[in-house]
Amino acid sequence: MKRTFSQFFGINLDQSQLDFIDITAESDTPLFIDPFALSIRQDSWSERCHLHITHFFQTALDNIRAGNHDRARELLNGLSEPNETCLGLSKGRPQGRGVSGKQALDLHDSLARSQAAQSGLLQELADCDLFVEGIARDKISDITTNIVRFLLIEYTQEQCKLHGINLVGTYPTGRYWDIDVGEWINSYEPLPIIDGQRIILVPKYSVRRSLSLNSQEYYSHHILNYIAEEEKAHGSPLVRTLKSGARKVYKKDLKEKFPFSKEFIARFSENNPQVLKNYKELYSKVEGAKGTLRHTDFDEEFDEYIFAETLIATLDEIPPGRDAADEYHKFMIGALEFIFWPNLIYPRKETPIHDGRKRIDITYTNAAVEGFFHRAHSSYQIASTYVMVECKNYSKDPGNPELDQLAGRFSINRGKLDILTYRDTSNYKLICQRCNDTAGDGRGFILPVGDVQIREFLELISKGYRRAIDQRLDILLQKLIS
């Protein structure tokens, strides 16, 4: 029986409670890291990845355009087989296809022959599916994995720390791109091992079932639609007049006159840049299959309504007090992932600050593009690139000492938005007043979220009103700034 990463290491959380893809080491999971998805996001994790991807790809292209083909081949030959992520299309044991050896030479030749590469139209790795022969989603995902491998290793180490996985020993990382020296680098790092296989975790935030940019889709639904309108406007012989009097151009006729090829797509895009721009802008906004995956995208049978009710029951079984502090902390890690995904990503445990003298329970990266966490940063001007969470399994009300402790951890760089989770209170109004005092002093914003609020959030999800959580958070913030 196949065991997932979480099962192997005894994490015992559902995929919806984990920030990473819960892979199995026995076979690939058919998901792909999408460089275009990374390029359009503004959270710190995606921006770091995009910087590395752009730096490598531009370095390779610059050498090809300058005629430094030996150097370009050397750079492309640094790409290896990324089996450690267990993502892709391999059947059975993961076998990353990579692009090293002959495939690296073929990739070089494809880029060297590409009109889009020579003209400057090809700017991003994600564009290769549109303009370069022989490159599709699996190769683009593998190339991306190679480039950002060390960022993924750092992420893996953070997730292991978060979930209490002890990493013993160091192992070869495989090559990764170092933007400081502009070279492929090898090193040794602590990594999780399953049956002798190194594992590198991938944030579920960064993957898609298919890449956002797709040459066939761009050709069929955007280029041909544009050409059809042009043919109508110019009275082309391809225009048919129907019995109703409507004028129509059939795609079958267009495909015969303008057959698909990536060279044709490149020429068309150079002559009609607005069509390419509109295509990219469309998929930078669309949700669902082209956007960040949802809980049901990872498991078609997952029912978040029932799961929310299960979490409510689990919370009720955890007693307050020191003895159950770890149990409560683990519960909140999973519950907050489930509730706030995909707005809060990349949870890190006990981030040391002030030279290690203080620690923050959990720090999230704010990746929201809409809703409360986006408004907090953009509209309310609250420094919230990162959102801190403190979990208090106290049997008594959180008092001024606890709130002062949290306020002392705020800064412009770390952020000034904190979520305080706690069990119960005899005077919620007093807690809000204390948080209001902290905000009024200009120190930052502490959102008090007790069991009552957590249950409310989960109940909203169980009834299909997930979006209403944002309204509740807005109301809570208004209590602090009024």
C-alpha positions, 0 to 999 in steps of 0.5 A: 500500500502506498504511503504518503509523506505525511503518513510515513512521518506520522504527521497525520494531517489531511492534504487540506491541512498541509502547505505542501503536496503530500506525495508518495515516493512510489509514483509521481503525482501528476502536478507541475510547477508553473513558472508563469504562476510564480511570475504573476504572484507578489508574495515573497516566496513566488518573487524569490523563485521568479528571480532565480528562474528569470536570472537563469533563463536570461543568462542562457538566452543571452549566451545563445544570442551572443553566439556563445553556444559552448557556454549556453550548452554548458548551462543547459546541461546543468539541468538534471532529473528532479526525481526528489519532488515526485511530481510529473508523469512518470509511472511507477517509481519517479523518473524525472525526465530532466533535460541533461545530456542529448536532451540539453543539446536538443534544447539548446538547438531548439532555442538557437533556431527559435525565431522568438528567442532571436527576436527577443519575443521569448523572455520567460521560461513559461513562454517556451510552451508557446514558441519553442518546439520540443518543450511542453509542461513536463520539461518546463516544470522539470527545468523550473524545479532544477533552478529553484531546487535550493529554495525548495530544499529550504522550504522542505526543511522548514516544513519538517521543522514545523511538523516535528520531523527530525532530519539526520545526516546530510545528502547531496542536493543536486545542482541548483542555480546560484544567482550570485555567481551565475553558476550551477552549485552542489552542496550537502543539506539535511533532507527527509529520506523515504526508503533510501530516496531523498525527498524535496517538498513542493508548496501546493501553492506553486503547482498546477494540473496543467501549465497556465500558458499552452500553445494549443489553447493559445492558437485555437482560442485566441489566435484563430478567434482574432484571425476570424474577426480580421477575415470578417472585417476584410471580406475574406473568401473564408467568410460563410453567410448562414441562412440566418444572415449571420457571417461566420468563419469556421475554424476548420478552414482557418486551420487549413490556411494557418496551420499550427506551428510554434514558429507561426505562433511566434510570428503572429505574436510579434505582429500582434503583441496585444493578443499575447498580452491579453492571453497572459492577462486573462490567465493571470486573473482566472481562478479554478483550473488555471489558478491556485488549486483548491482543496478538491483539486488535490482530492476529488472526493474531499468534502470540505463541508464535512471536514469542517465539522470534523475539525470542530469536533476535534477542537472540542476534544482538546483540553486547555492547559500546558499538557495539551499545548502541543496537541493544540498547536498541531491542531491550529497549524492544520486548521489555519491552513484549511481555513485560510488557504491560499491566502496564507502560505509557507508556515514556519515554526518558531521563527527566532527574532532579536538574536534568538531571544524571542520566538514566534509560534508560526509565521505565514507568508501573505499571498492574498490577491483579494479578501481580508489579508489583501486589504489589510496590506493594500487598503489599511496599509498594515505591514503584513507581508508576513502574518504572525500567529501565536497559539495559547492553549491557556485555561485562563484569559490572555492578559496584558503580559501576553499581548505585550509580548506579542506586540514586542515582536512587531516590526516593519520587516516582520509585519504588524499583523498578528493572529492570537489563537486562544481557548476561551474568555470570560470577557471578549470585549476586554480582550478586544479593548486590550488589542485596541490599545496596542493598535492605538499606540501604533505598535500593530494589530493583534486579531484575537481569535478564540475557539468561538471564532474558529468554530464560527469560521469552520461552521461557515465553511460547513454551510458553504459560506467560506467567503463570509470569513473575510467579513468576520475578519473585517469586523474584527479589525474594525474593533481594533481601529475604531 
